[in-house]
């Protein structure tokens, strides 16, 4: 019995070390790495146009810039302006819609919501294939703020969340 207890105590740290090595070597927990075929070398990232009914003039250029930076910094793809790039990414903001009263407290509106949607087109030139998808996110803000005040507070979060989701849909098949 004493021998068995000592054996369990001594193997537990070894097992945990082995488990950590296996998990680290699998690479399945590396969410920063983009999955890109080795034959893909270039990318063209077009300006994301704002075609929503309500237009936030800062959203389109900031979203485009942030997406370009993320792709440049987190992939080995070379940016180009050529239409024959291996990947050609384009898109448009299709919805920018503030809705009233998603939260009620003491029979008064406490929370409003801003819904932002982006349509992305990914042209894979080498495969002669085009993929399209939509990304939509909701952003809640206090009902006592005007839309303009909320935009000032939410813009960075909107840009970050949409950029991350677009990047993950293109390069990580999420």
C-alpha positions in Angstrom: 0.0 0.0 0.0 2.8 2.4 0.9 4.6 1.5 -2.4 1.5 2.1 -4.4 0.9 5.5 -2.8 4.5 6.6 -3.4 4.2 5.4 -7.1 1.1 7.6 -7.6 2.7 10.6 -6.0 5.8 10.3 -8.2 4.0 9.7 -11.4 1.5 12.5 -11.1 4.0 15.3 -11.9 5.4 13.2 -14.8 2.0 12.7 -16.2 1.2 16.4 -16.0 4.5 17.2 -17.7 3.8 14.7 -20.4 0.3 16.1 -20.9 1.6 19.7 -21.2 4.1 18.7 -23.8 1.5 16.8 -25.8 -0.9 19.8 -25.7 1.8 22.3 -26.7 3.1 20.1 -29.5 -0.3 19.6 -31.0 -0.6 23.3 -31.9 -4.4 23.2 -31.6 -4.3 25.9 -28.9 -2.4 28.4 -31.1 -5.2 30.8 -32.0 -2.9 33.5 -33.3 -1.6 31.4 -36.2 -3.4 31.8 -39.4 -4.0 28.7 -41.5 -2.8 29.5 -45.0 -1.8 27.0 -47.7 1.9 27.3 -48.6 1.2 28.2 -52.2 -0.6 31.4 -51.1 1.8 34.3 -51.1 0.0 37.5 -51.9 -3.2 39.3 -50.8 -5.1 42.4 -52.0 -7.3 44.0 -49.4 -9.8 46.4 -50.8 -11.5 49.3 -49.1 -14.5 48.2 -47.1 -17.3 50.5 -48.3 -20.0 51.7 -46.1 -23.4 50.9 -47.7 -25.4 51.0 -44.5 -28.5 53.2 -44.2 -26.8 55.1 -41.4 -23.1 55.9 -42.0 -20.5 56.4 -39.3 -17.8 58.2 -41.4 -15.0 56.8 -39.2 -16.0 53.1 -39.4 -15.1 52.2 -43.0 -11.6 53.6 -43.1 -10.7 52.4 -39.6 -12.1 48.9 -40.3 -10.1 48.7 -43.5 -6.9 49.9 -41.9 -7.2 47.5 -38.9 -7.9 44.5 -41.2 -4.9 45.4 -43.4 -2.7 45.7 -40.3 -3.9 42.4 -38.8 -3.4 40.5 -42.0 0.1 42.1 -42.5 1.2 41.5 -39.0 -0.2 38.0 -38.4 0.4 36.3 -41.7 3.3 36.0 -44.1 1.3 37.2 -47.0 2.6 40.1 -49.1 0.1 42.9 -49.8 -0.3 43.9 -53.3 -2.7 46.0 -55.4 -2.9 43.5 -58.2 -6.2 41.9 -59.1 -4.4 38.6 -59.6 -3.3 38.3 -56.0 -3.7 34.9 -54.5 -6.4 36.2 -52.2 -8.5 39.2 -53.0 -10.5 40.5 -50.0 -13.3 43.0 -50.4 -16.3 44.0 -48.4 -19.0 46.4 -47.4 -20.7 47.5 -44.2 -24.3 46.5 -44.8 -25.9 47.4 -41.6 -25.3 50.0 -38.9 -28.5 50.0 -36.9 -29.2 51.4 -33.5 -32.2 49.8 -31.9 -34.0 51.1 -28.9 -34.5 49.5 -25.6 -33.0 46.0 -25.3 -32.8 46.3 -21.5 -35.4 47.7 -19.1 -34.8 48.7 -15.5 -37.5 50.2 -13.3 -39.8 50.5 -16.3 -37.2 52.7 -18.1 -34.9 51.9 -21.0 -31.5 51.0 -19.6 -29.7 49.6 -22.5 -29.8 50.2 -26.3 -28.1 48.2 -28.9 -26.1 49.0 -32.0 -26.0 46.2 -34.6 -23.1 46.3 -37.2 -22.9 43.9 -40.1 -20.2 43.5 -42.7 -20.4 41.4 -45.9 -17.0 40.0 -47.0 -16.0 38.5 -50.4 -12.9 36.4 -50.6 -11.6 35.6 -54.0 -9.2 32.7 -54.1 -7.5 33.3 -57.4 -5.5 30.1 -57.7 -8.6 27.9 -57.0 -10.8 30.1 -59.2 -13.2 30.2 -56.2 -15.1 32.9 -54.4 -16.4 32.7 -50.9 -18.8 35.2 -49.3 -19.9 35.5 -45.7 -21.5 38.0 -43.3 -20.2 39.1 -39.9 -22.7 40.7 -37.6 -22.1 41.9 -34.0 -24.3 43.6 -31.4 -22.9 46.3 -29.1 -24.9 47.4 -26.1 -24.7 50.9 -24.6 -26.5 52.8 -21.9 -29.8 54.2 -22.9 -28.9 57.6 -21.4 -26.3 58.1 -24.2 -27.0 59.4 -27.6 -25.9 57.4 -30.6 -23.0 59.8 -31.2 -21.8 59.5 -27.6 -22.1 55.7 -27.7 -20.1 55.6 -31.0 -17.3 57.5 -29.4 -17.1 54.9 -26.6 -17.7 51.8 -28.8 -15.8 52.5 -32.0 -12.5 50.8 -31.0 -14.4 47.7 -29.7 -16.5 47.6 -32.9 -13.4 47.7 -35.1 -11.5 45.2 -33.0 -14.3 42.6 -32.8 -15.3 42.9 -36.5 -11.6 42.7 -37.6 -11.0 39.6 -35.4 -14.1 37.8 -36.7 -13.3 38.6 -40.3 -9.7 37.5 -39.9 -10.7 34.2 -38.2 -13.4 33.4 -40.8 -10.8 33.9 -43.6 -7.7 32.3 -42.1 -8.9 30.0 -39.4 -12.2 28.7 -40.9 -14.2 29.8 -37.8 
